[in-house]
Amino acid sequence: MKQIIFNLATRERRAAIIEDGRVAELMIERTLDQRIVSNVYRGRVVTVLPGMQAAFVDIGREKNGFLYRDDLLSFHLSLEDEEKKKKRSISEFVQQGEEVLVQVTKEGFGTKGPRLSGVISFPGQFLVYMPEGGYVGVSRRFSSPDAREHWRSIGETLREGQEGLIIRTSCEGHQEEEVEKELTFLRSYWKKLYKEEHEKVAPALVYQSTGLVERVVRDVVNEGVSEIVVDHFQEYQLLKDLLNPYPNVQEKLSFYREKENIFSSYQIDKELERALRQQVWLKNGAYLMIDQTEALTVIDVNTGKFTGKNDLHDTIRHTNSEAAKEIARQLRLRDISGIIVIDFIDMKREEDREYILTLFERELKKDRTKTNLVGLTGLGLVEMTRKKIRQNLQDSLSKPCPTCHGKGVVLSDEAQAFQLERQLWEYKGTIEEAVVVEIPSVVSTVFAGQKGEHLKRLEQALGFRILIYPNKRLLEGPVIRYIGDMEEASRQLERLKSN
C-alpha cells in the first residue's frame, strides 16, 4: 500500500511517500530556492562563442543561460552526416540576436548561469515527450530485449512527424491505450504552449514547471497508489488536471481540510525528526549509526540490546538482515548520495555474506535513484554509490550545532522559520487577534523577509497579527509566547523587549 501526502500550504512545500505504513521518501522544495529546471523560455542569443562551441542566451533572468552547440535544436535536426556535422562551428547553426526556444536542464550556481537545451521535453508517467525530438528511445531497464523492441515499435507507431519519445519502464504491465492517452494529453499541452509562445517577445517565460507536484506525479504516481492527500485547494485542482490521463489514480485524490498540519496528522513530522538523528533503532533492539561527511557516508551496524534466542551466528545473520532492509530505506528517506560504506557485523560464513548482499541488492531496487552496489572490500566492508539528485535531508534541514562546536546538528535557520510558519497556520480561522513570537535574530529575517514582505503576506492569509521579538541570545529556536487579544499581545511584546 502506497500513500502520497502533500503539504503545500506554506512556503516550504513537502511531499512524503508512505509504503506499508512507513515513510519511505521525503521531498522538500522551498520558494527561496527558486528552482527553474524544466522551465521553458523564449530567449535571445546575446553571444556566440565558436571556440567553446556554445552561446549565451538571455532568458530574462539575472544570469544568461549557457547553450552548447550539440543541444541546439537546429543541430539536433540536421540530417547531415554526424562526423561532418561535428566539425561545423556553432555559428553555422545559430546567430547573435536570434530568438530561440530553450528549456533549463541544470540550475545555475555561483557565477554560472543555467544550462539550456533547444530540445524541449515533457515527462509523463509512461514516456518523455519531445515535440521535435526526432527519435524513439527505450529505457534499458525493461525486463527483456523483446519487451524493449515491443515498446519501441509501439512508440514508432504513436509518434507523429518530428516528434520524439522516450519510453519508460513504467509501461510494462500497462496497455498501449493508456500510453497513447498520456501522449495525447502531453501533445495537446505542447500545442497550447506553442501557440502562446509565438505571441511572446524574448526574453519571456513560456512554461513554468510546477516543481515538486509535477515531479511526484511523473515519478511516483502509479496503479499501486492507494491514497493521495493534499492540503492546498489550488494545488488540489492542479493535481486533478495532472491526473486526468490516470482516472484510476485520480479517484484516490482527496483534499485535506483539518487545521492540524497534515504532516503532523499523518505522523510524518516525527519520522522527519528521527531522520536527522545519527542513531537509528531497529525493531529487534539493534541499531545503526549513520555518519554523513562531505567525503562519504559511513553506516555502522551494532547488535545493541539484541542478543538473540539462539547462537551467535543466528543473532548476527538476523541483525544484518534487519539492518540491510533499514539501511536501504534510510538512504531513500535521507536522500544520501555519493560514496557509502557499510560496516555490517562480521560474518564468518561465505553463504551468510552472499545472502545479506543479495537481500540488500533486492531492497535497493525499490529506490528510483540509481545505486551501484560494488560489493565487499578486503576488510569486510560493503561499498556502494548512490547518484546525487538533490541536496540530502541533513544538509537541507540542519546546520552544525553552535553549542557543541559542530559535533551535532540542529535545525537550520530556514527549517526553523518554516516550522514556525506551519505552527501558526494551525491557528487560522480562530478568534485570536494576535500572536507573540520570540525568535532567534538570524531566523527572524528568513521568517519575515528582508523588508517584512513574508510576514505581511502571512498575516493577511491567517487573519491575525504576528508580533515578533528577535533575540540574539535565543538558541533553541522560535517560541510562541502568547496567543490572544491584541492589547495583551502588545504588553507581552513590551515585556520581552524590557528583559
N, C-alpha and C positions, 0 to 999 in steps of 0.2 A: 504494500500500500504506500502510495506516494502523495504527499500533500505539498502544496506551494503556498507560502504565506507572504504577502506583500505588505510592507509597512512604508507607505509613500506619502503620509500626511505632512511630514516635516522636511526641512532642507537636507537631512541625511536620509536618503532613500535606501531601504533594505529589503532583501528577499531571503527567505530560508526554504531549503528543501528538506522535508522530513520524510524519512524512509522507515517504515515499520515502527513508527513512534519515536525515532531518534533523529536528531538534527544531523544531517549529512553534509550540507553545504550552507555557507552564509555568503551573501554578496552585498557589498555596500557601495553606494555611489553618492557623492556629495555635490551640491550645486557649486561649492567652492572650487571643485576640480575643473569645471567647465570642459568636460570631455567632448571632443569633436570628431573622434574616429567614426567613420561611416557617413559623416555629413557630406552632402554633395553641394558644390559651389559652381557658379558661373564665374570663372576667373579671367584675368587678363595677363598675358605673358609680359613681364617687365624687363627680364634679362635672359638672353640665351648664351650659354657657356659651352662652346664646341669642345674646348679642352677637357671638360668634365662630362660631356655628353648629357648635360642637364640644363634645366631652365628654372628660373624663379617666377612664381605666379602669384599675383596679388589676388587674394580671395576675400579681402575686406577685413582681415584681422591684423593684430599688431605686427606679426611677423609674416613675411611672404612664405608660401609653400614651396617645396622643392620637388621638381618633377623630372625623373630620369627619362632619357630617350626611349628606352625599352618599355616604359609604362605609358607612352603616348598612344592614343587610340589610332592615329594615322600610321604609326609604326606597326602596331599590332595587326591592323587590317591590310597592310601592304602585301601584295601577292608575289613580290619579288623573291628570288632565291634567298634563303636565310643567310648564307655566307656573304652574299653581295650586300644584303640589307644591313648586316652588322658593320660593314665597312663605311657606311654612309654617316655623314655628320648630322647631328640633331637639327642644324639649321636648314636641312633639306626637308624636315618634317614639320617644323613649327617656326614662326617668325615673331619677333618682338612686336607687341601691340595686338597680337591675335587673341581673340576670345576663345577659351576652351572650357569644356565641361569636365570637372575633376571631382574625385572623391578622396577624402582623407583616409589613408591606410595606417598611419602611425602618428601618434601625438608628437608635437614639438617639445623639446626640453632644453633648458639652458638658453644658449644663444641661437639654437637651431629652430627653424620653423617646422611645421608639419610636413610629412612626406605625402605626396599625392599620386594618384593614378588616373589615367584617362579612360581606363576600362572599368565602367561602373558595374557594381554588383549589389544584388539584394538577396540576402539569405532567408530561406524559409526552413521549415522543419524537414522537408524531404529533399530539397535541392537549393542550389545557389543559382539565381537567375541573373545573367549578364545580357542586357539588351543588345549589345553589339560585340559579344564575346567571340563568336565565330566558331565554336567547337563544343563537343560534348566530352566532359571528363567524368570519370567514375572513381569513387573512393577505393583505395587499395585495401580497405578493411572489410570488404564484403566477404562472406563466408566461403566463396569458391570462385574460380575463374569463370565458370559457367554463369553464375549469378551476376558477375560484373558485365559479361557480354550481353546477357539478357537485358539488363537495365540500360546499357549503352545503346542497344538497339531501340529501346523504348524512347530514350532521350532524343535520338536522331529523328524518330517519327514525330515527336511532340514539338520540337523546335521549329520556328519559322524564320525564314530569311537569314540574317546575320546573327541571330540570337545565339547565345552560348549558355550551356547548362553544366553544372557540376552536380552529379547525382550522389547523395549522401547515403550512408549505410542504413539510416533510419527507414529507407524504402523497403528493406527486407521485411516480409510479413505483411505488407500492405498491398492494396490493389492499385493497378495502373490508374484507375479513375480518380483515386484520392490524390495521387501525384499530379495528375492533369488539372484537377480542381485548384490545387495550390498554384500551379503555373499560371492558370488563367487569372487568378487573383493578383499575383505579382506582375503579370504582363499589363493588366488594366491599371494597376497602381503606377507603373512606369509611364504609361501613355498619358495619364493625368499630369504627372510631374513634367513630362517632356513638353506638353502644351503650355504649362505655366512658366517653364524655364525660358521659352522663346520670348516671353513678354518682359523678361528682366534684363537689366543692363549691368554688365560686370563692373565691379565685383559684387556678387549677390549670393545669399544663401538660397539654395533651391530645395534642399531636403535636409531636415534635421532628424537625426536618429533619436528614437525615444530611449536609447541607452539601456538601462537595467531591464525594463519591462520587455523590450524587444528581444534582448539577449536571452532572457529566460524562456520566452515563447519559442524562440528559434532552437535553443539547445536542450531544453529540459522537458517542455510540454510534449507528451505523447499519450498513447492509449492507457498507459499504466497509471496515469494521474487520477486520484480518487477525489481530490478537492483542491480548489484554487480560491483563496480568500484575499480580498484587497480592501484597504481601509480608506481609500480616497475615491470619491464618486466619479470625478472626471477620468481618472486612470482606470476605473472600473469600466466606464463606457469605451475607452480606448482598447482595453483588453477584449471586450466583446467584439469589437471590429477586427482586431488582430486574429481572433479565434474563429472568425467566420468560415474559413476553409475546414475547420475541425469541429463540426457540430457535436460530436460525441464528447469532446472536451469542453466545449463552450457551456454545455448544460451543467457542468460541475463548478462553474464560476459563481461566486456569491460576494455580496458587499457586506463588510463588517461595520456594524452600527454602534457598538458599545463604546463607552467613554474610556474604559481601561485600554491602555496601549495594547495593540494586537500582539506584539511580541511577548508582552508580559502575560497576556491571557493564554497564549499557547506555550508558555514556559520556555520560550526561546532565549529571553534575556539571561536566564540562569545558565543556560548552556554557553552563551556568549561570554559570560563572566568566567566560567570554567576553562574556556578555550584560551584564555590569556594566562592561565597558570602553568607553571613548569611541570608540576606533578599531575599525573592522570591515573586515577584508581581504576583497576579492573574489577569485574564482578566477583572474582574469586579471592580478592584481598591482595593480589599482586599489584604492582604499579609501574608506570612508565615515567621516566624523567626526560623531558624534551628540552634541549638546549639549542636555541637558534642564535647563530652568529652570522656575521657578514659573509664569512667564507663558506660555511657549511652548517648543516643541522645534524646534531648527534642525538640519537634516541637510545636510552639505556633501559633494559628490561630487568626488573627486580622481583623476586618472589614475595617480598613483604610479609604480610600476615598469613600467606597461603603456604601450608606445609604438606597438604595432600593426605589422602587416606591410605594410599598405597606406598610403593617405594619411591626413591628419589627420582628415578628415571621417568616414572609416570607424572610426577609433580612438575618436572622440567618441561616435558612434552606438552602437558596441559597448559601450563603458564605461557609457553611460547606460542601455542595455538591461539589463545585468547589475545595475546599481545599482537600477533600478526593481523588479526581482524581489526583491533582497535587502532593500530598504527595506520593502516590503510584509511580508516575513517578520519583520523586526526589530520592526515595530510590534506584531505579534501576540505575538512572543516576549517583548518587554519590557513589553507592555501599556501602551504610550504612548498618552495621550489628550489631548484639548484641541486647541489650535491647533498645527499642524505646518507648518513652512516648509522646502521642499527646494530647494537650490541645485544643480541638475544642471549639468554642464559646458555652457557656452553653445553653442547650436545655431543656425546661420545660416539653415538652410532650414526653411520652414514645414512641409513634409511630414515632416521628422525630428521636429519638436516634436509634431505630431499623432500620429505613430507611438508616441513614448515615452509620451504621455498615455494613449493607447488601451491600450498594454501595461500601464501602471501601474494603470489602472482595472480591467483584467481580473484582475490579481493581487490587487487589493483585494477582489474579490468572494469570495475564499477566506476572508475574515475574517468571523466570525459577528457581531462587534461592528460597529455602524453607523458607516460612514465617509461623508464628504461631500467629494468632490474638487472644489474650487472652480475650479481651473484656473491658468493663467499670469498673473502680475501684469505691470505695465508694465516692471518691472525684470528680467523673465525668470525669476522665482522661482515655484515651484509651491506653491500654498496648499491646505491641506485641514484637515479636522477629524475627530476620532475620539471617539466617545462614551465617557465615563468610566463604567466598571462597578465597578472596584475600584482599590485602590492599585497604582501601577505597580511593576515589579520593582525598580527602583533605590531607590525610597522604602521598599519593603518589606524589602529585604535590606541596605541600606547606610546609612552616615552620613558627614558631611563628615570628611575626614582631619584629625586633630588636629596632625599634623606639618607639613603644607603649608598649614595655615590655611584649609581648605575648598576648595582648588583641585582636589583629587581626592576620591575616596570610598574608604572601607574598609567591611568587613562591619559591620553594626550589632551591638549587644550581643546582641540576640535571635538573630540569624543565627549568631553565634559560638557561643552556648550550644547551639543545636540542631545545629550542625555537630559539636560535641564529643560530643553525645549519640549521633549516628549513628556516630561513630568507635568509641565504647565498645560499641555494640550488636554490632559485628563480633567482639568477644571473648566473646560469650555462648556458653556450652557448653564453654569451655576449662577447663583445670585451674588457671588462675591464681586466686590468693586475693585479690589487691588491685591497685589501680592508683593511682598518684600523679599528680596533675594540678596544674600551676602555671597559674593563671588570673587575668586582669585582675579587679580587685575589682568593677568595675561589672558584669562578665559573670557573676561568681560568684553574685550574688543571683538573676539570671534563671535560671541553671542549676540552683541548689539549691532555690530558692523562698525566700520571706521567712523561713520557720521551718524550712527544710530538708526540707519535705514532698516536693518533687520528687526530691531526692537519695535519700531513704529508699525511695520507690517504685521508682526506677531500680535501686538496689542489690538490692532484692528480685526484680525482673524479670530482672536479669543474673546474679545468683548470686555476686557478689564485692563486696568493699568498694571504695569510691571515696574516696580521701583527697585533699582539695583544699587548695591553698595560695593564698589570694587575695593578689595582688601589685599594688599601686597603680602601680608603675613599669613593669609589663609592658604593652607596646603592641601587640605583633604577634599577640595572640590566645592562646587556651589551648594549652598544650603538655603532652603526656603524657610525664612524666619517668621513670616506672618501671612495669614490669608484672612481677609475680611473687608471692613468698610474703609473708605479712602482716608477719612480723618485719622483713624487709629494707625493706619499704614504709614502716614506721613510722620506721626510721632515715633513709631518704631524705627523708621529710617533715620531720624534725627538722633535717637539714642545710639544707634550703631555708629554714626559719624562722630559722636562725642566720646566714645570709649577709646 
